[in-house]
Amino acid sequence: MTKSISVKTQKIKLTRPDTVFAAAIAIVSTTADFDPLSLDKYLHNQEKKQLQGLKAPARQRSFILGRYAVKLALKKLAFKGHLKQIKVINGVFGQPVIHCKTLCNMQTAISHSDHTAAAVVFPEEHPVNVDVEFIRASAQKTLNNCITDWEKKAVKETELKELNGLFCLWSAKESLSKMLKIGMTSPFRIFEIKEIKTLAHGMLIFYRHFGQYKTISWQHNNYIFSLTIPAKTETDLDLPRLKI
Ligand SMILES: CC(C)(COP(=O)(O)OP(=O)(O)OC[C@H]1O[C@@H](n2cnc3c(N)ncnc32)[C@H](O)[C@@H]1OP(=O)(O)O)[C@@H](O)C(=O)NCCC(=O)NCCS
């Protein structure tokens, strides 16, 4: 296998009953031997300083891939300048915040797992969040302990293999937890799923205690992706075109 990086970007139309918002998603995936430090030319000077403070190579990689994905999504949506003009910092709860003189009111969400990162950018009026999980058998027992009996049964009824289904639920919940800015610090039961519908290329997930949101989850290769949006929003997300 040769060292490579694959990038998929897509504009997303977020259609509400009375209006339409525009967002964009970027998915960046590399082979294991690709050096993400080669992307540091796209980092803002302050991001470079932050990178220097990160000790673990895996964290350096996720930091760069996540920032790169945000910037590519912004470019897809509207941004015309050099990517290093954009700075993404973390707020007090760890949530990513965009700083850029020429961008107004744009927000972002980031996720990374293994050699892949995903980011969405969206206007403040319309929240969106994203998650990506590398599917690994070693997590099966832990994930099984985090879900309800109804969720276990629901996973078995989907077309996904059990392990992939468990990751799908986990990823959906993590995306919701980031949408709420609380992360997975609360008891798992608050993220309980109440309904799973099968889509042509993925799943649509609804929550028992957060009726305002829904999540579209899909699998590409060994990864599960989740996009959480308000329940009353329709999207034109083209999942086959996002395949990495
Ligand atoms: C938030 C959390 C679910 C992310 O888990 P993870 O396995 O790193 O998941 P992902 O790769 O999908 O997401 C990481 C990204 O989420 C974003 N993020 C982190 N915390 C966030 C939060 N509270 N709300 C929204 N987004 C958040 C960041 O952009 C981060 O990437 P970056 O550090 O490179 O900028 C996890 O860290 C968690 O549960 N934390 C609980 C602790 C917590 O929320 N503390 C708040 C400070 S008091």
The ligand as an SDF file (V2000), in Angstrom:
LIG
                    3D

 48 50  0  0  0  0  0  0  0  0999 V2000
  -16.3150   14.8220   24.2240 C   0  0  0  0  0  0  0  0  0  0  0  0
  -15.9690   13.3570   24.0560 C   0  0  0  0  0  0  0  0  0  0  0  0
  -17.2470   12.5690   23.8770 C   0  0  0  0  0  0  0  0  0  0  0  0
  -15.0820   13.1960   22.8130 C   0  0  0  0  0  0  0  0  0  0  0  0
  -14.5930   11.8960   22.7810 O   0  0  0  0  0  0  0  0  0  0  0  0
  -13.5020   11.4310   21.7090 P   0  0  0  0  0  0  0  0  0  0  0  0
  -13.3880    9.9520   21.7960 O   0  0  0  0  0  0  0  0  0  0  0  0
  -12.2850   12.2550   21.7970 O   0  0  0  0  0  0  0  0  0  0  0  0
  -14.3210   11.7000   20.4330 O   0  0  0  0  0  0  0  0  0  0  0  0
  -14.1490   12.4070   19.0440 P   0  0  0  0  0  0  0  0  0  0  0  0
  -12.8790   12.1030   18.3710 O   0  0  0  0  0  0  0  0  0  0  0  0
  -15.4050   12.0710   18.3360 O   0  0  0  0  0  0  0  0  0  0  0  0
  -14.2370   13.9810   19.3740 O   0  0  0  0  0  0  0  0  0  0  0  0
  -13.1280   14.7270   19.6980 C   0  0  0  0  0  0  0  0  0  0  0  0
  -13.4430   16.1560   19.3980 C   0  0  0  0  0  0  0  0  0  0  0  0
  -14.6620   16.5200   20.0280 O   0  0  0  0  0  0  0  0  0  0  0  0
  -14.6250   17.8960   20.3220 C   0  0  0  0  0  0  0  0  0  0  0  0
  -15.0770   18.0410   21.7010 N   0  0  0  0  0  0  0  0  0  0  0  0
  -14.4020   17.7570   22.8390 C   0  0  0  0  0  0  0  0  0  0  0  0
  -15.1890   18.0020   23.9090 N   0  0  0  0  0  0  0  0  0  0  0  0
  -16.3680   18.4410   23.4340 C   0  0  0  0  0  0  0  0  0  0  0  0
  -17.5700   18.8650   24.0490 C   0  0  0  0  0  0  0  0  0  0  0  0
  -17.7160   18.8720   25.3840 N   0  0  0  0  0  0  0  0  0  0  0  0
  -18.5890   19.2440   23.2550 N   0  0  0  0  0  0  0  0  0  0  0  0
  -18.4770   19.2500   21.9080 C   0  0  0  0  0  0  0  0  0  0  0  0
  -17.3410   18.8440   21.2590 N   0  0  0  0  0  0  0  0  0  0  0  0
  -16.3000   18.4560   22.0250 C   0  0  0  0  0  0  0  0  0  0  0  0
  -13.1920   18.3840   20.1020 C   0  0  0  0  0  0  0  0  0  0  0  0
  -13.1550   19.1500   18.9200 O   0  0  0  0  0  0  0  0  0  0  0  0
  -12.4170   17.1040   19.9460 C   0  0  0  0  0  0  0  0  0  0  0  0
  -11.3780   17.1790   18.9920 O   0  0  0  0  0  0  0  0  0  0  0  0
  -10.0650   18.0930   19.2420 P   0  0  0  0  0  0  0  0  0  0  0  0
   -9.7080   17.9110   20.6900 O   0  0  0  0  0  0  0  0  0  0  0  0
   -9.0560   17.5510   18.2890 O   0  0  0  0  0  0  0  0  0  0  0  0
  -10.4840   19.5000   18.9200 O   0  0  0  0  0  0  0  0  0  0  0  0
  -15.1870   12.8130   25.2490 C   0  0  0  0  0  0  0  0  0  0  0  0
  -13.9400   13.4550   25.2970 O   0  0  0  0  0  0  0  0  0  0  0  0
  -15.9050   12.9990   26.5630 C   0  0  0  0  0  0  0  0  0  0  0  0
  -16.8770   12.3690   26.8820 O   0  0  0  0  0  0  0  0  0  0  0  0
  -15.4340   13.8780   27.3630 N   0  0  0  0  0  0  0  0  0  0  0  0
  -16.0790   14.0550   28.6230 C   0  0  0  0  0  0  0  0  0  0  0  0
  -15.3600   15.0600   29.3530 C   0  0  0  0  0  0  0  0  0  0  0  0
  -15.8920   16.3780   29.0360 C   0  0  0  0  0  0  0  0  0  0  0  0
  -16.7810   16.5860   28.2550 O   0  0  0  0  0  0  0  0  0  0  0  0
  -15.3180   17.3060   29.6920 N   0  0  0  0  0  0  0  0  0  0  0  0
  -15.7240   18.6580   29.4990 C   0  0  0  0  0  0  0  0  0  0  0  0
  -14.7720   19.5200   30.1760 C   0  0  0  0  0  0  0  0  0  0  0  0
  -15.3610   19.8950   31.7780 S   0  0  0  0  0  0  0  0  0  0  0  0
  1  2  1  0
  2  3  1  0
  2  4  1  0
  2 36  1  0
  4  5  1  0
  5  6  1  0
  6  7  2  0
  6  8  1  0
  6  9  1  0
  9 10  1  0
 10 11  2  0
 10 12  1  0
 10 13  1  0
 13 14  1  0
 14 15  1  0
 15 16  1  0
 15 30  1  0
 16 17  1  0
 17 18  1  0
 17 28  1  0
 18 19  1  0
 18 27  1  0
 19 20  2  0
 20 21  1  0
 21 22  1  0
 21 27  2  0
 22 23  1  0
 22 24  2  0
 24 25  1  0
 25 26  2  0
 26 27  1  0
 28 29  1  0
 28 30  1  0
 30 31  1  0
 31 32  1  0
 32 33  2  0
 32 34  1  0
 32 35  1  0
 36 37  1  0
 36 38  1  0
 38 39  2  0
 38 40  1  0
 40 41  1  0
 41 42  1  0
 42 43  1  0
 43 44  2  0
 43 45  1  0
 45 46  1  0
 46 47  1  0
 47 48  1  0
M  END
$$$$
